[in-house]
Amino acid sequence: MTPLDYEYLRKLLKERSGLDLSADKQYLVESRLLPLARRSNLAGIPELVQRMKGGAELLTSEVVEAMTTNETFFFRDKIPFDHLKEAVLPALAQARAARRSLRIWCAASSTGQEPYSIAMLLKEMTALFAGWRIEIVATDLSQAVLEKAKAGLFSQFEVQRGLPIQLLVKYFVQQGELWQLNADIRGMVQHRQLNLLQDVSHLGTFDVIFCRNVLIYFDQQTKAGVFGKVARMLEPDGVLALGAAESVVGITNLFRPYPERRGLYQPNTAPVARAGAALHVLKAVASAAR
């Protein structure tokens, strides 16, 4: 791969997915894209780049999918899910008692372990949310991983990573060498293809947003842009969950830390202007005038 080929790929990947590759990551590109080039009957990456420059859109999409990381597992890092169970969901249950509805968005949801972990957690809290309308929206850039997520079929290795044995027994059925998540839990999650760099406002507003372990691949400007979008989609008392290596510090002042719960954040000031939010804005103004 020539330096010009690498620069072309770096620019394309940043534009299409937000992935910000440093100058020393050529080895990573080669390891991910050489197998794709061979499957496409191409001699190597220079030929792959040439095809892409010629307008091979399907091949370009495959390159972007091959380069985006889809590492995930059930109840990853555990602590955010403990926070959700112990603090966030009980507080929202009280705050939403009148409307009895809850919306949760998992951005960069990969093969589904994160949204399904949340679905199982909510199912275990049925007494608190009986009769509620609950929506879990899972989005990802890759259609391939979304299709796997929809199927709800996981290998022995995948169910052994973070999934408590009691939940495996309760919500999964073994099918040969795979484990099938039951239809009840699968039905709690909506899967949609979405690029975080594009307009995401059509998803509406949410009470909880999980945007974990994806921003670490973006540069500061791209991170700030994503935070701006998320802020507009989060309810004034909603909660944003970031990954263990991610933070809003030094990037945006739109959020403040959730009290005594590391990795969780809430909108920092008055609600961000959004369609249908006029009532919230009026309340904020009235409160400030007291």
Secondary structure, DSSP 4 states (H G I P E B T S, - for coil): --HHHHHHHHHHHHHHH-----TT-HHHHHHHHHHHHHHTT-SSHHHHHHHHHTT-HHHHHHHHHHHS-----TTTTSHHHHHIIIIIHHHHHHHTTTT-EEEEEESS-TTSHHHHHHHHHHHHTHHHHTT-EEEEEEEES-HHHHHHHHHTEEEHHHHTSS--HHHHHHHEEEETTEEEEPHHHHTTEEEEE--TTS--GGG--EEEEE--SSGGGS-HHHHHHHHHHHHHHEEEEEEEE--TT---TTT-SSEEEPTT-TTEEEE-SSPPP-TT-HHHHHHHHHHHH-
